[in-house]
Amino acid sequence: MPRSIVKYFLMLCIVVAFGILVLIFDRLIFAFSGLHNFGLADESKAFHASKNSEKNLSLITTANLVGKVLPANSVRSERLKTKERRETNELFLKNNGSAAANKNLRQKLPEEKALENFQNDWCRMQRARLEWKDVLRPCWNSTVWGASSRFGINQMSDPQKSYISQWDIKPSGDFSRFFIQSVSVNNELKTIGGDSWRIHLHGPSSLAPTVIDLNNGSYEVLFLMLEEGEYEAKIFLDYSLCHGFKDPPPHWFRKGNPQGKNQPNGILKGDRPFLIAPFRGKEKVTFTVPPSKNNQSHIETLVKKVSTKDSSFRQFTCDSSCGTFLWDGFGRWVNGRWKPYIKDTIHKDRRNKEGMFFSFGDSISNAFMSSLTSGPYSGLCKVVFGSCQSVYHWVYDMQGYWGDGVKSPREPVPDERDYDHERVISDVKKTLYNQAMTEKSVLLMNMGIHFAAAVNFTNYRRLIDDLIRLVTEGKGQPKLHNESTTNIFKGRFIWKTSTALNRERFPNPHKDVRRFLTFQRVLLYNAYATSAMCRAGIDVIDVYPISDSYPAGTISLTDPVHYGGHVFRDVEALLYKVFSPQDS
């Protein structure tokens, strides 16, 4: 054999051997660098509950998913990914000069993932009170009274059979959650939404979590704990099959008195959907929140990072159309004190015995004003504003409603008159256009609970839209010479949401007159009004979370709506700080 052939053959063998070594080295890099880096980049966990058995609950990690997927990938795809990872590592080492720096880069990735998770959960909690369509979505076609139901009675949920399908409890300072799987009375896993689970968490702190109907039979219970320790979840099923969202029948208001109240019992023909059913027969549900280095400062930093607004803005929010929360409302009760997740940013709007402070609303608003004028912040009505005035209003103005019970009935009798939208607007105008309502005046308004009890959702939306039009028309527009401003609202308008309802405390919660005053309808009406005010740039004080989270609830076991004045003391302080002539 000629020497030249032998020489070329040996060279070919060397090239082939070198190529094999390169492939082996390439696979080693992929195995020990690429996959390991992926595990560092995403340590999240996903839970899966089997549809066949409550007990068949498997935990799927990202690494498991990667292991299942990788064999199906082509060798070329793997090589390309490995090459990209190798080039990234080499570039990093070149810029930083050490392998230790590369390790630090990988360790940053879980922190970034944590920030992304926090942002997602914070914004979901925020949007749950604004996105009224999402609140109503599982029951979108099931709110009309008397319409044929999409659901059969055998699809009603059974709180005894329903169970917690997943737990995801994080250290304090991170969002935690658990999932309730509804089970029907026929012992079948539900695949539809429409249940109304009422949940409160008590332990080192107390709060009402955000309950999200996933519209598949499962309900996510989302919450943020800052105090570690053992907690108990108080869980009740109040309604099933969308009964908590039902609108009143068309004749409802006519069959009541002039305020749409006191309909005769039996008018709903035995409808008793309010279950007040404890979860699994009052089975104690507890969990432990482990400690964390995260604290109040950490939360505020995270909120500022995830906010779409500048951190110097009035309040932090995830909805670009809503930056008008004077009071964000989210927080928890700790040892009798309210602790918000984020501190309020005070933007002063000073008064010095100027203008008048008006409070417009029902007895809950009146109680707030009574506490304000007699409590530690009574200076709001004596030093800040010239005076304060309450306007008592249910569906209509309450002037002349109450009788003496002797010569006239304590409450008016039914009068066969239907709900009158224009009458409500007329009542509102009397306050908006009051001669005392100057540029330095403030109107704090709520219209919620009595409308949820007596007026359908369509009419309520119309009312809120017309109210906003009255408040905003003429604002920011130059006045023509000698133009009349009699019918222009001149003051500052603040919307106050409705407080939480303890409906189970009614002495007789099943009376027909109380049928439509449900916490689901209050949440829905709050969501629509709040989102509409936000879009219009109107200030909002959200008092629902602070009231719903208060561990003792309303002032007595027989009062479903009224709270002690101390519950809203921080709201009083906020108003005083905003309008006080002093800096503090």
C-alpha positions as CSV (number, residue, x, y, z in Angstrom):
1,M,0.0,0.0,0.0
2,P,1.5,3.4,-1.0
3,R,2.6,5.5,1.9
4,S,0.4,8.4,0.8
5,I,-2.7,6.3,1.2
6,V,-1.8,5.2,4.7
7,K,-1.0,8.8,5.6
8,Y,-4.4,10.0,4.4
9,F,-6.2,7.1,6.2
10,L,-4.5,7.9,9.5
11,M,-5.5,11.6,9.1
12,L,-9.1,10.6,8.5
13,C,-9.1,8.4,11.6
14,I,-7.8,11.3,13.7
15,V,-10.5,13.6,12.3
16,V,-13.3,11.0,13.1
17,A,-11.9,10.4,16.6
18,F,-11.8,14.2,17.2
19,G,-15.4,14.6,16.1
20,I,-16.5,11.8,18.4
21,L,-14.8,13.5,21.3
22,V,-16.4,16.8,20.4
23,L,-19.9,15.1,20.4
24,I,-19.2,13.5,23.8
25,F,-18.0,16.8,25.3
26,D,-21.0,18.5,23.8
27,R,-23.4,16.1,25.5
28,L,-21.6,16.4,28.8
29,I,-22.0,20.2,28.7
30,F,-25.7,19.9,27.9
31,A,-26.3,17.4,30.7
32,F,-24.3,19.2,33.4
33,S,-24.7,22.8,32.4
34,G,-27.8,23.3,30.2
35,L,-30.4,21.3,32.2
36,H,-28.9,22.4,35.5
37,N,-29.2,26.0,34.5
38,F,-32.8,25.4,33.4
39,G,-33.6,24.1,36.9
40,L,-32.2,27.2,38.5
41,A,-34.1,29.5,36.1
42,D,-37.5,28.1,37.1
43,E,-38.2,26.4,40.4
44,S,-41.9,26.9,40.1
45,K,-44.3,24.0,40.9
46,A,-47.6,23.1,39.3
47,F,-50.3,21.0,41.0
48,H,-52.6,18.6,39.3
49,A,-55.8,17.1,40.9
50,S,-57.0,13.9,39.2
51,K,-60.6,14.0,38.1
52,N,-61.0,10.4,39.2
53,S,-60.0,10.7,42.8
54,E,-59.6,13.4,45.4
55,K,-56.5,11.5,46.8
56,N,-54.8,11.2,43.4
57,L,-52.9,14.5,43.6
58,S,-49.6,14.6,41.9
59,L,-46.9,17.2,42.1
60,I,-45.3,18.1,38.8
61,T,-42.0,20.0,38.8
62,T,-40.5,21.9,36.0
63,A,-37.6,19.4,35.9
64,N,-40.0,16.5,35.4
65,L,-41.7,18.3,32.5
66,V,-38.3,19.0,31.0
67,G,-37.3,15.3,31.4
68,K,-40.4,14.2,29.5
69,V,-40.1,16.7,26.7
70,L,-36.3,16.5,25.9
71,P,-36.2,13.0,24.4
72,A,-38.7,14.1,21.7
73,N,-36.4,17.0,20.6
74,S,-34.1,16.5,17.8
75,V,-30.3,16.3,18.3
76,R,-29.9,19.4,16.2
77,S,-32.3,21.4,18.4
78,E,-30.5,20.3,21.5
79,R,-27.1,21.3,20.0
80,L,-28.4,24.7,19.0
81,K,-29.7,25.3,22.6
82,T,-26.4,24.0,24.1
83,K,-24.4,26.3,21.8
84,E,-26.5,29.3,22.8
85,R,-26.1,28.5,26.5
86,R,-22.4,28.0,26.0
87,E,-22.0,31.3,24.1
88,T,-24.0,33.1,26.8
89,N,-21.8,31.6,29.6
90,E,-18.6,32.5,27.7
91,L,-19.7,36.1,27.1
92,F,-20.6,36.4,30.8
93,L,-17.2,35.0,31.9
94,K,-15.5,37.4,29.5
95,N,-17.3,40.4,30.9
96,N,-17.0,39.4,34.6
97,G,-13.8,37.4,34.7
98,S,-14.8,34.5,37.0
99,A,-17.0,31.5,37.2
100,A,-18.4,32.8,40.5
101,A,-20.0,35.7,38.7
102,N,-21.7,33.2,36.4
103,K,-23.2,31.5,39.4
104,N,-24.5,34.8,40.7
105,L,-26.3,35.4,37.4
106,R,-28.0,32.1,37.7
107,Q,-29.1,32.8,41.2
108,K,-30.8,36.0,40.2
109,L,-33.2,34.2,37.9
110,P,-35.4,32.8,40.7
111,E,-35.6,36.2,42.2
112,E,-36.8,37.6,38.9
113,K,-39.3,34.8,38.7
114,A,-40.5,35.6,42.2
115,L,-41.0,39.2,41.2
116,E,-43.0,38.1,38.2
117,N,-45.2,35.8,40.3
118,F,-45.8,38.6,42.9
119,Q,-46.8,41.0,40.2
120,N,-49.2,38.5,38.7
121,D,-50.9,37.8,42.0
122,W,-50.9,41.4,43.2
123,C,-52.6,42.5,40.0
124,R,-55.1,39.6,40.1
125,M,-56.1,40.7,43.6
126,Q,-56.4,44.3,42.4
127,R,-58.4,43.4,39.3
128,A,-60.8,41.2,41.2
129,R,-62.5,44.3,42.6
130,L,-62.5,46.2,39.3
131,E,-63.3,43.6,36.5
132,W,-67.1,43.3,37.0
133,K,-67.4,41.2,33.9
134,D,-65.0,38.7,35.3
135,V,-67.0,38.6,38.6
136,L,-70.2,37.9,36.7
137,R,-68.8,35.7,33.9
138,P,-69.6,32.3,35.4
139,C,-73.2,33.5,35.9
140,W,-73.5,35.7,32.8
141,N,-76.7,34.1,31.5
142,S,-78.1,33.1,34.9
143,T,-79.1,36.3,36.7
144,V,-82.6,36.9,35.3
145,W,-85.4,35.9,37.7
146,G,-87.7,33.2,36.5
147,A,-85.6,32.3,33.4
148,S,-85.1,28.6,32.7
149,S,-81.9,27.5,34.5
150,R,-78.9,26.1,32.7
151,F,-78.3,23.9,35.7
152,G,-80.4,21.1,37.3
153,I,-80.9,20.8,41.0
154,N,-78.7,17.7,41.0
155,Q,-75.8,20.0,40.0
156,M,-76.0,22.0,43.3
157,S,-72.8,21.8,45.2
158,D,-72.5,19.9,48.5
159,P,-70.2,21.6,51.0
160,Q,-69.9,18.3,52.9
161,K,-68.4,16.5,49.9
162,S,-66.4,19.4,48.4
163,Y,-62.7,19.5,49.4
164,I,-59.5,21.4,49.2
165,S,-57.7,20.0,46.2
166,Q,-54.4,21.9,46.3
167,W,-52.3,23.8,48.9
168,D,-49.7,26.3,47.9
169,I,-48.6,28.1,51.2
170,K,-45.6,30.3,50.8
171,P,-43.5,32.1,53.5
172,S,-44.8,35.3,54.9
173,G,-44.4,38.2,52.4
174,D,-45.4,36.0,49.4
175,F,-48.8,35.2,48.0
176,S,-50.3,31.9,49.1
177,R,-53.3,30.1,47.9
178,F,-55.4,27.0,48.1
179,F,-58.1,25.6,45.8
180,I,-61.6,24.3,46.7
181,Q,-63.0,21.7,44.4
182,S,-66.8,21.8,44.5
183,V,-68.6,18.4,44.4
184,S,-72.3,18.1,43.5
185,V,-75.0,16.5,45.7
186,N,-74.6,13.5,43.3
187,N,-71.0,13.1,44.4
188,E,-69.6,14.3,41.0
189,L,-66.8,16.7,40.6
190,K,-68.2,20.0,39.4
191,T,-67.0,21.4,36.0
192,I,-69.0,24.7,36.2
193,G,-68.7,27.8,38.3
194,G,-71.4,29.8,40.1
195,D,-70.7,28.8,43.8
196,S,-70.4,31.5,46.4
197,W,-67.8,30.5,49.0
198,R,-67.5,32.9,51.9
199,I,-64.0,32.6,53.5
200,H,-62.2,34.4,56.3
201,L,-58.7,33.6,57.6
202,H,-57.8,34.1,61.3
203,G,-54.5,33.7,63.1
204,P,-51.6,36.1,63.9
205,S,-53.5,38.4,61.5
206,S,-57.1,38.4,60.1
207,L,-58.1,39.0,56.5
208,A,-60.7,38.1,53.9
209,P,-58.9,36.5,50.9
210,T,-59.7,37.0,47.3
211,V,-61.9,34.1,46.0
212,I,-61.7,33.6,42.3
213,D,-64.3,31.5,40.5
214,L,-62.2,29.6,37.8
215,N,-65.5,28.6,36.1
216,N,-64.5,24.9,36.1
217,G,-65.7,23.7,39.4
218,S,-62.6,25.0,41.2
219,Y,-62.2,28.1,43.3
220,E,-58.8,29.8,43.9
221,V,-58.4,31.4,47.4
222,L,-55.6,33.9,47.0
223,F,-54.1,35.9,50.0
224,L,-51.0,37.7,51.1
225,M,-49.8,37.0,54.7
226,L,-47.1,39.1,56.3
227,E,-47.3,37.5,59.8
228,E,-46.1,33.9,60.1
229,G,-47.8,31.3,62.2
230,E,-50.8,29.0,62.2
231,Y,-54.1,30.2,60.6
232,E,-57.6,28.8,60.5
233,A,-59.8,29.2,57.4
234,K,-63.5,29.7,58.2
235,I,-65.3,28.5,55.0
236,F,-69.0,28.6,54.2
237,L,-71.0,27.9,51.0
238,D,-73.6,30.6,50.9
239,Y,-75.1,30.0,47.4
240,S,-74.7,27.6,44.5
241,L,-75.8,27.6,40.8
242,C,-75.4,31.4,40.6
243,H,-78.3,32.0,43.0
244,G,-76.2,34.7,44.8
245,F,-76.2,36.9,41.7
246,K,-80.0,36.7,40.8
247,D,-81.7,40.0,40.0
248,P,-85.1,40.8,41.6
249,P,-88.2,39.9,39.5
250,P,-89.7,42.8,37.4
251,H,-92.5,43.4,39.9
252,W,-90.2,43.5,43.0
253,F,-90.0,47.2,43.6
254,R,-93.7,47.8,43.0
255,K,-94.6,45.2,45.6
256,G,-92.6,47.0,48.2
257,N,-92.9,50.4,49.9
258,P,-91.7,53.7,48.3
259,Q,-88.1,52.7,49.0
260,G,-88.5,49.2,47.5
261,K,-88.6,47.5,50.9
262,N,-90.9,45.3,52.9
263,Q,-92.3,43.1,50.2
264,P,-94.7,40.6,51.7
265,N,-93.3,37.3,52.7
266,G,-94.2,34.5,50.3
267,I,-94.0,36.7,47.2
268,L,-91.0,34.6,46.0
269,K,-93.0,31.3,46.4
270,G,-90.7,29.5,48.8
271,D,-87.3,30.4,47.2
272,R,-84.7,29.8,49.9
273,P,-81.3,29.7,48.2
274,F,-79.2,31.0,51.1
275,L,-77.4,27.9,52.4
276,I,-75.1,29.2,55.1
277,A,-73.5,25.8,55.0
278,P,-70.2,25.2,56.8
279,F,-67.4,23.5,54.8
280,R,-67.3,19.7,55.4
281,G,-69.5,20.0,58.5
282,K,-67.4,22.6,60.4
283,E,-64.3,20.5,59.8
284,K,-61.4,22.6,61.1
285,V,-59.1,23.8,58.3
286,T,-55.7,25.1,59.4
287,F,-52.4,25.9,57.7
288,T,-49.1,27.3,58.8
289,V,-47.4,30.3,57.1
290,P,-43.6,29.8,57.5
291,P,-41.3,32.8,58.4
292,S,-39.5,34.9,55.8
293,K,-37.0,37.7,55.7
294,N,-39.6,39.7,53.7
295,N,-41.2,42.5,55.7
296,Q,-43.3,45.6,55.2
297,S,-40.5,47.4,53.4
298,H,-40.0,44.5,51.1
299,I,-43.7,44.4,50.2
300,E,-43.8,48.2,49.4
301,T,-40.7,47.7,47.3
302,L,-42.3,44.9,45.3
303,V,-45.5,46.8,44.9
304,K,-43.6,49.8,43.5
305,K,-41.7,47.5,41.1
306,V,-44.9,45.8,39.8
307,S,-46.9,49.0,39.6
308,T,-47.7,50.5,36.2
309,K,-47.8,53.9,37.8
310,D,-44.9,56.1,38.9
311,S,-44.1,55.4,42.6
312,S,-44.8,59.0,43.4
313,F,-48.3,58.7,42.1
314,R,-51.3,58.8,44.5
315,Q,-51.6,55.0,44.7
316,F,-50.3,51.9,43.2
317,T,-52.5,49.9,40.8
318,C,-52.1,47.4,38.0
319,D,-54.9,48.9,35.8
320,S,-53.6,51.8,33.8
321,S,-57.2,53.3,33.8
322,C,-57.4,53.4,37.6
323,G,-55.0,55.6,39.6
324,T,-57.5,57.3,41.7
325,F,-57.6,55.2,44.9
326,L,-57.3,57.6,47.8
327,W,-57.5,54.5,49.9
328,D,-56.3,51.3,48.4
329,G,-58.0,49.2,51.0
330,F,-56.0,46.1,51.0
331,G,-54.3,44.9,54.2
332,R,-55.0,42.9,57.4
333,W,-56.0,43.3,61.0
334,V,-53.3,42.6,63.6
335,N,-54.1,42.8,67.3
336,G,-57.0,45.2,66.8
337,R,-55.1,47.5,64.4
338,W,-55.5,47.8,60.7
339,K,-52.2,47.4,58.8
340,P,-52.3,48.2,55.1
341,Y,-50.0,46.4,52.7
342,I,-48.8,49.8,51.3
343,K,-48.7,53.1,53.1
344,D,-50.9,55.8,51.7
345,T,-49.3,58.6,49.8
346,I,-50.9,61.8,50.9
347,H,-51.4,64.5,48.3
348,K,-52.5,67.6,50.2
349,D,-55.6,69.5,49.2
350,R,-55.6,72.0,52.0
351,R,-58.7,73.7,53.5
352,N,-58.7,76.3,56.3
353,K,-62.3,76.5,57.5
354,E,-63.3,76.6,53.8
355,G,-66.2,74.9,52.0
356,M,-68.4,72.2,53.4
357,F,-67.9,68.4,53.8
358,F,-71.0,66.5,52.6
359,S,-71.6,62.8,53.3
360,F,-74.2,61.2,51.0
361,G,-75.5,57.7,51.7
362,D,-77.4,55.4,54.0
363,S,-77.2,54.6,57.7
364,I,-73.7,53.2,57.3
365,S,-72.6,56.6,55.9
366,N,-74.4,58.4,58.7
367,A,-72.6,56.2,61.3
368,F,-69.3,57.1,59.6
369,M,-70.1,60.8,59.9
370,S,-71.2,60.5,63.5
371,S,-67.9,58.8,64.4
372,L,-66.0,61.4,62.4
373,T,-67.6,64.4,64.1
374,S,-67.3,63.0,67.6
375,G,-63.9,61.2,67.4
376,P,-60.3,62.2,67.3
377,Y,-60.6,63.7,63.8
378,S,-63.6,65.9,64.5
379,G,-61.4,68.8,63.5
380,L,-62.3,68.0,59.9
381,C,-65.7,69.7,60.6
382,K,-64.3,72.4,62.8
383,V,-60.9,73.4,61.5
384,V,-60.6,72.0,58.0
385,F,-64.0,72.7,56.6
386,G,-66.6,75.3,57.6
387,S,-69.0,72.5,58.6
388,C,-70.1,69.0,57.8
389,Q,-73.5,67.8,56.6
390,S,-75.0,64.3,56.1
391,V,-77.5,63.6,53.4
392,Y,-79.6,60.5,54.3
393,H,-80.4,58.4,51.3
394,W,-81.5,54.8,50.6
395,V,-82.8,54.4,47.0
396,Y,-84.4,57.8,47.3
397,D,-84.0,60.7,49.8
398,M,-85.1,59.6,53.3
399,Q,-86.7,62.9,54.3
400,G,-90.2,62.2,55.6
401,Y,-89.8,58.4,55.4
402,W,-90.1,57.5,59.1
403,G,-93.5,57.8,60.8
404,D,-94.1,58.0,64.6
405,G,-95.7,54.5,64.7
406,V,-98.9,56.0,66.2
407,K,-100.5,58.5,63.9
408,S,-98.6,57.2,60.9
409,P,-97.0,53.8,60.2
410,R,-93.4,53.4,61.3
411,E,-92.6,52.7,57.6
412,P,-94.7,53.5,54.6
413,V,-96.9,50.7,53.2
414,P,-96.4,49.3,49.6
415,D,-97.6,51.8,47.0
416,E,-97.4,49.9,43.7
417,R,-94.9,52.4,42.3
418,D,-92.0,51.1,40.3
419,Y,-88.4,52.2,40.6
420,D,-87.9,55.7,39.2
421,H,-84.5,56.5,37.8
422,E,-85.2,60.1,37.3
423,R,-86.3,60.6,40.9
424,V,-82.9,59.2,42.1
425,I,-81.1,61.6,39.7
426,S,-83.2,64.5,41.0
427,D,-82.3,63.7,44.6
428,V,-78.6,63.6,43.6
429,K,-78.8,66.9,41.9
430,K,-80.1,68.6,45.0
431,T,-76.8,67.8,46.7
432,L,-74.5,68.3,43.7
433,Y,-76.0,71.7,42.9
434,N,-76.5,72.8,46.5
435,Q,-75.5,76.5,46.9
436,A,-73.1,75.5,49.7
437,M,-71.3,73.2,47.4
438,T,-68.4,75.6,46.5
439,E,-65.1,74.8,44.9
440,K,-63.6,74.1,48.4
441,S,-66.4,71.7,49.3
442,V,-66.1,67.9,49.2
443,L,-68.8,65.3,48.6
444,L,-68.2,61.8,49.9
445,M,-70.9,59.5,48.3
446,N,-72.0,55.9,48.5
447,M,-75.0,54.3,46.8
448,G,-74.8,50.6,47.1
449,I,-76.4,48.2,49.6
450,H,-80.0,49.4,49.2
451,F,-79.7,49.3,45.4
452,A,-78.3,45.7,45.6
453,A,-81.3,44.8,47.7
454,A,-84.0,46.4,45.5
455,V,-82.7,47.4,42.0
456,N,-81.5,45.2,39.2
457,F,-78.0,45.4,37.9
458,T,-78.9,47.1,34.6
459,N,-80.6,50.0,36.4
460,Y,-77.7,50.4,38.8
461,R,-75.2,50.6,35.9
462,R,-77.4,53.3,34.3
463,L,-77.4,55.2,37.6
464,I,-73.6,55.1,38.1
465,D,-73.1,56.2,34.5
466,D,-75.5,59.2,34.8
467,L,-74.0,60.1,38.2
468,I,-70.5,60.3,36.7
469,R,-71.8,62.4,33.8
470,L,-73.3,64.9,36.3
471,V,-70.1,65.0,38.4
472,T,-67.7,65.5,35.5
473,E,-69.6,67.7,33.0
474,G,-68.1,71.1,32.9
475,K,-65.0,70.1,34.8
476,G,-61.8,71.5,33.2
477,Q,-63.8,73.5,30.7
478,P,-63.3,77.3,30.5
479,K,-66.4,79.3,31.6
480,L,-67.9,81.6,29.1
481,H,-68.6,85.2,30.1
482,N,-71.8,85.5,32.2
483,E,-72.3,81.7,31.9
484,S,-74.5,80.2,34.6
485,T,-72.9,77.6,36.8
486,T,-76.0,76.7,38.7
487,N,-76.1,73.2,37.2
488,I,-72.4,72.4,37.4
489,F,-70.9,70.5,40.3
490,K,-68.1,72.7,41.7
491,G,-66.7,70.7,44.5
492,R,-64.4,67.6,44.8
493,F,-66.2,64.3,44.5
494,I,-65.1,61.1,46.3
495,W,-66.8,57.7,45.8
496,K,-66.9,55.4,48.8
497,T,-67.5,51.7,48.2
498,S,-70.1,49.7,50.1
499,T,-69.0,47.8,53.2
500,A,-69.0,44.0,53.5
501,L,-72.2,42.3,54.4
502,N,-72.6,39.8,57.3
503,R,-75.9,38.5,55.9
504,E,-75.9,35.4,58.1
505,R,-76.5,37.7,61.1
506,F,-80.0,38.7,60.0
507,P,-82.5,37.4,62.7
508,N,-84.4,35.7,59.8
509,P,-82.1,35.6,56.8
510,H,-84.6,33.7,54.7
511,K,-87.3,36.4,54.6
512,D,-88.2,37.3,51.0
513,V,-87.5,41.0,51.6
514,R,-83.8,40.1,52.2
515,R,-83.5,37.7,49.3
516,F,-81.4,40.0,47.0
517,L,-79.1,41.5,49.5
518,T,-76.2,39.1,49.0
519,F,-72.5,39.6,49.4
520,Q,-72.1,38.5,45.7
521,R,-74.3,41.3,44.5
522,V,-72.6,43.8,46.8
523,L,-69.2,42.8,45.3
524,L,-70.6,43.1,41.8
525,Y,-72.2,46.5,42.3
526,N,-68.9,47.6,44.0
527,A,-66.9,46.4,41.1
528,Y,-68.9,48.2,38.5
529,A,-69.1,51.5,40.4
530,T,-65.4,51.4,41.2
531,S,-64.2,50.6,37.7
532,A,-66.5,53.3,36.3
533,M,-65.2,55.9,38.7
534,C,-61.6,54.9,38.0
535,R,-62.2,55.4,34.2
536,A,-63.6,58.8,34.9
537,G,-60.7,59.8,37.0
538,I,-62.8,60.1,40.2
539,D,-61.3,59.6,43.6
540,V,-62.2,56.2,45.3
541,I,-62.0,55.1,48.9
542,D,-62.4,51.3,49.0
543,V,-63.7,50.3,52.5
544,Y,-64.9,46.8,51.5
545,P,-61.6,45.0,52.4
546,I,-61.1,46.6,55.8
547,S,-64.7,45.8,56.8
548,D,-64.7,42.2,55.4
549,S,-61.4,41.5,57.1
550,Y,-62.4,42.8,60.5
551,P,-62.4,39.7,62.7
552,A,-65.4,40.6,64.9
553,G,-67.6,41.6,62.0
554,T,-70.5,44.0,62.5
555,I,-71.5,45.6,65.8
556,S,-73.7,42.7,67.0
557,L,-74.7,39.2,66.1
558,T,-78.1,40.4,64.9
559,D,-76.9,43.3,62.8
560,P,-75.7,42.4,59.3
561,V,-74.5,45.8,58.0
562,H,-73.3,48.3,60.7
563,Y,-69.8,48.4,62.0
564,G,-68.3,50.2,65.0
565,G,-66.8,53.6,64.3
566,H,-63.3,52.4,65.2
567,V,-63.2,50.0,62.2
568,F,-62.9,53.0,59.8
569,R,-60.7,55.2,62.0
570,D,-57.9,55.0,59.5
571,V,-60.2,56.3,56.8
572,E,-61.1,59.3,59.0
573,A,-57.4,59.9,59.5
574,L,-56.8,59.8,55.8
575,L,-59.5,62.4,55.0
576,Y,-58.1,64.7,57.8
577,K,-54.5,64.4,56.5
578,V,-55.6,65.1,52.9
579,F,-57.6,68.3,53.6
580,S,-55.9,69.6,56.8
581,P,-54.1,72.9,56.6
582,Q,-51.2,71.5,58.5
583,D,-48.6,69.3,56.9
584,S,-49.0,66.4,59.3
